[in-house]
Amino acid sequence: MNAAQELVLEHAVIMKIVVALKAQGAALSSGQAVPAAQLSETLSLLVDFADKCHHAKEERVLFPELAGLPEHAPAVSAFLGEHERSRGNVGAMKAALPKIESDPASRKNFADNANAYVAILLPHIQKENALFARCGEIFSPAENARMAGEFERIELEEVGEGKHDEYRERAEKLSLGVKRVP
């Protein structure tokens, strides 16, 4: 058993959101309009699913375990730094959103931060997936089972029962409603 496989599956959902954000950022950068409601949905998913659900599991359960192993501590430190930078980008996008339809500077700010977020998250997820795939070997079956239990506790007590499926459905709907950018 590998508890971190759950996180890898969540990365696939997050990638749908990131691909949508990439398209939105590219559209805004090229002067195209993107509905504020669509941008708001993207930010909502980044905050509620990627950060409050997914990053909570990483930061409060898996990363402390990995950081206790000297060979993985530098990677954990880098991952945490990337999480903080991406939160800064999300905060800047949220701040730009109220004036996105009327203010060119807000559109540029949103686009710049969307592009920066994508630039962080694409390689971040690849690096995490590579490490997470090895967690079945790094940790004992008992350690993996304990972490899986903690992930489930976060899911039920903090995120809410059924919310994970709701987020996945919303991410899928968002990704289908956004034009792709090469």
URHUSUL-V602790 format. One line per field, one symbol per residue. ss: DSSP state (H for helix, E for strand, - for the rest). phi: phi as a letter, one per 30 degrees, with the letter a starting at -180 (. if undefined). psi: psi as a letter, one per 20 degrees, with the letter a starting at -180 (. if undefined). A space follows every 10 residues. Layout:
BEGIN
ss->???
phi->???
psi->???
END
This chain:
BEGIN
ss->----HHHHHH HHHHHHHHHH HHHHHHHHH- -----HHHHH HHHHHHHHHH HHHHHHHHHH HHHHHHH--H HHHHHHHHHH HHHHHHHHHH HHHHHHH--- ---HHHHHHH HHHHHHHHHH HHHHHHHHHH HH--HHHH-- HHHHHHHHHH HHHHHHHHH- --HHHHHHHH HHHHHH---- --
phi->.beddddddd eddddddddd dddddddddc iddbeedddd dddeddddcd cdcddddddc bdddddddce dceddddddd dddddddddd ddddddeece dcbedddddd ddddddeddd dddedddded dddcddcdcd eddddddddd eddeeddcdj didedddddd ddddddccdd cd
psi->qohihhhghh hhghhgghgg hggggggghj jqqpphhggg gghghggggg fhfghggghi fgghghhioh iighgggggh hhggghhggg ghghhhghjh iiohhggggg gghghggghg hghggggghg ghhihhhgqr hgggggghhh ghgggghhgp pihghggggh gggghhjppq p.
END
